[in-house]
Amino acid sequence: MKDKKLLIIDDDVDILSAARLFLKRHFEEVVIEKNPEKIPFLLNNYEFDLILLDMNFTQDVNTGREGFQWLDRILDLKPKSKVVLFTAYGDVEMAVKAIKLGAKDFVLKPWDNDKLLNTLKGALGEETEEKITGPNLLIGESDAMKAVMETMQRVAQTDANILILGENGTGKDLMAQALHQNSGRKEEPFIRVDLAAIPDTLVESELFGHIKGSFTDAREDRKGKFEEAHKGTLFLDEIGNLSLPIQSKLLTVLQNRQVSRVGENKERKVDFRLISATNSPIFEESTNGKFRQDLLYRINTISLEMPPLRERGNDIILLGEHFLELYAAKYNRPLDGLSHALKKEMLRNPWPGNVRELQHAIERAVILSRNNKLEVEDVFGNVSRMKASTNAELKSYDLEEMEKKLITKALKQFNGNISDAAKELGLSRAALYRRIEKYEI
């Protein structure tokens, strides 16, 4: 993106400064503007390859109405503009409306730098593959990890469809990337689609693409993920979330290797390797009609099951030390390892959020620690108190009851902030939203 020009519009000067500081390393030029009223002048006098637009300005701080209005104005002035919307108050409904109105994508504040960069690259139509070194990121010496890595190495070079199973946070996405990086398609695109994060109304357009005018506000032709993954790998994360009608269309694509964009009859040939993942009981769902059995057979030529962290023994320590080194460097904190007491506690902890929970716990501890080694209280302070309080209230060991209690406690602890609660629990925002809906919290 070194030859691209970016315009950022946000009425928060701190946001503008932080975004510009990070993104100026990746763009030729980053222009920042606090006042959205200057948008027409900027667009009429300068050319921008991409626009990052806040959705909530001072007049209307949480509905996104102003952002939608300015998005519409931008696309009226420059119909081919590529706009990514930026908000601290986003939710699924706003994301649906934003993309239907012509936005390329949607970013929530506070942002993760890597995810922000990948989103902007995707909006520009550039390669968004995360570069990895195959199995090196799948750290572990336990028998369980050795077994799954051995299978991965054997099947990676084939074009067999792979189904990755495992609990949230076990590293299914990293396994998918390792399969791609060890395959004959490694120089081609790796396209990841998080089906849990895409509203049902947008899934078809996201996967199959659409043509201009095929639905309200479809302002231009757009490739779907099948086409984007041509010659490469398509990774469908949380495939159990697909509705039955989309499952049927996916099955047709896998059988015929052709895809039609929404709104047209033309068949386009596609060549991709499919990797799917789910944390749902997909085999059970295939017997009760929630997931098509014929599709399950298609996506499940080979299955890999990621072991939960609690079954990986000393891998917990290896991963903890890896994350400590990573975040100590990132935040410039001179920390000298994990204390002996912390290691013992880490091995005793059940880690319901798996590797993702451990990663977030170590990152938080690195930021907050005042010691030269990470101690038990650095990693487990708030979490231990929350779990102890929850367990005291439980009348049984019912897992769903425990999960509901933990989620309720986390939401109270962070005053309803979904991002912070999800991070504390080791879940993605989408996964936490699903549980909130499930338990009617």
Stockholm file with secondary structure:
# STOCKHOLM 1.0

chainA/1-441         MKDKKLLIIDDDVDILSAARLFLKRHFEEVVIEKNPEKIPFLLNNYEFDLILLDMNFTQDVNTGREGFQWLDRILDLKPKSKVVLFTAYGDVEMAVKAIKLGAKDFVLKPWDNDKLLNTLKGALGEETEEKITGPNLLIGESDAMKAVMETMQRVAQTDANILILGENGTGKDLMAQALHQNSGRKEEPFIRVDLAAIPDTLVESELFGHIKGSFTDAREDRKGKFEEAHKGTLFLDEIGNLSLPIQSKLLTVLQNRQVSRVGENKERKVDFRLISATNSPIFEESTNGKFRQDLLYRINTISLEMPPLRERGNDIILLGEHFLELYAAKYNRPLDGLSHALKKEMLRNPWPGNVRELQHAIERAVILSRNNKLEVEDVFGNVSRMKASTNAELKSYDLEEMEKKLITKALKQFNGNISDAAKELGLSRAALYRRIEKYEI
#=GR chainA/1-441 SS CTTCEEEEECSCHHHHHHHHHHHTTTSSEEEEESCGGGHHHHHHHCCCSEEEEESCCTTSTTTCHHHHHHHHHHHHHCTTCCEEEEESSCCHHHHHHHHHTTCSEEEESSCCHHHHHHHHHHHTTCCCCCCCCGGGGSCCCSHHHHHHHHHHHHHHTSCCCEEEECCTTSCHHHHHHHHHHTSTTTTSCEEEEEGGGSCHHHHHHHHHEECTTSSTTCCSCEECHHHHTTTSEEEEETGGGCCHHHHHHHHHHHHHCEECCBTCCCCEECCCEEEEEESSCHHHHHHTTSSCHHHHHHHCSEEEECCCGGGSTTHHHHHHHHHHHHHHHHTTCCCCCBCHHHHHHHHHCCCTTHHHHHHHHHHHHHHHCCSSSBCHHHHHHHHHHHHHHHHHHCSSCCHHHHHHHHHHHHHHHTTTCHHHHHHHHTCCHHHHHHHHHHHTC
#=GC SS_cons         CTTCEEEEECSCHHHHHHHHHHHTTTSSEEEEESCGGGHHHHHHHCCCSEEEEESCCTTSTTTCHHHHHHHHHHHHHCTTCCEEEEESSCCHHHHHHHHHTTCSEEEESSCCHHHHHHHHHHHTTCCCCCCCCGGGGSCCCSHHHHHHHHHHHHHHTSCCCEEEECCTTSCHHHHHHHHHHTSTTTTSCEEEEEGGGSCHHHHHHHHHEECTTSSTTCCSCEECHHHHTTTSEEEEETGGGCCHHHHHHHHHHHHHCEECCBTCCCCEECCCEEEEEESSCHHHHHHTTSSCHHHHHHHCSEEEECCCGGGSTTHHHHHHHHHHHHHHHHTTCCCCCBCHHHHHHHHHCCCTTHHHHHHHHHHHHHHHCCSSSBCHHHHHHHHHHHHHHHHHHCSSCCHHHHHHHHHHHHHHHTTTCHHHHHHHHTCCHHHHHHHHHHHTC
//
